[in-house]
């Protein structure tokens, strides 16, 4: 599964990494965000990680 020559699993993996970095930095108060933003990005991280895992499993 590819979009524009890039694997969807790879794209979701990069998005996961960026969301994880954001969650870590906002949780440790390196950057200041509202709790609602932190909570919503955590939910988004969970959904994207689930899609990433399922697609990685199905693509093999």
C-alpha positions as CSV (number, residue, x, y, z in Angstrom):
1,X,0.0,0.0,0.0
2,X,1.6,3.2,-1.2
3,X,0.7,6.9,-1.5
4,X,2.8,8.9,-3.9
5,X,5.5,6.2,-3.8
6,X,5.7,6.1,0.0
7,X,4.4,3.3,2.2
8,X,1.3,4.1,4.3
9,X,2.9,2.2,7.1
10,X,6.0,4.3,7.0
11,X,3.9,7.5,6.9
12,X,1.9,6.4,9.9
13,X,5.1,5.4,11.7
14,X,6.5,8.9,11.3
15,X,3.3,10.5,12.5
16,X,3.3,8.2,15.5
17,X,6.9,9.3,16.3
18,X,6.0,13.0,16.0
19,X,2.9,12.5,18.2
20,X,4.9,10.6,20.8
21,X,7.5,13.4,20.9
22,X,4.8,15.9,21.4
23,X,3.2,13.9,24.2
24,X,6.5,13.4,26.0
25,X,7.5,17.1,25.7
26,X,4.1,18.4,26.8
27,X,3.8,15.8,29.6
28,X,7.2,16.8,31.0
29,X,6.2,20.5,30.6
30,X,9.0,21.2,28.2
31,X,6.3,22.9,26.1
32,X,3.2,24.4,27.6
33,X,-0.1,23.3,26.2
34,X,-3.6,23.0,27.7
35,X,-4.6,19.7,29.1
36,X,-7.3,19.3,26.5
37,X,-4.7,19.5,23.7
38,X,-2.5,17.0,25.5
39,X,-5.5,14.6,26.0
40,X,-6.7,14.9,22.3
41,X,-3.3,14.3,20.9
42,X,-3.0,11.2,23.2
43,X,-6.2,9.9,21.7
44,X,-5.0,10.6,18.2
45,X,-1.8,8.9,19.0
46,X,-3.6,5.8,20.1
47,X,-5.8,5.7,17.0
48,X,-2.9,6.3,14.6
49,X,-0.8,3.6,16.4
50,X,-3.6,1.1,16.1
51,X,-4.0,1.8,12.4
52,X,-0.2,1.6,11.9
53,X,0.0,-1.7,13.7
54,X,-2.9,-3.3,11.8
55,X,-1.7,-2.1,8.4
56,X,1.9,-3.3,9.2
57,X,0.5,-6.7,10.2
58,X,-1.7,-7.0,7.1
59,X,1.0,-5.9,4.7
60,X,3.3,-8.9,5.6
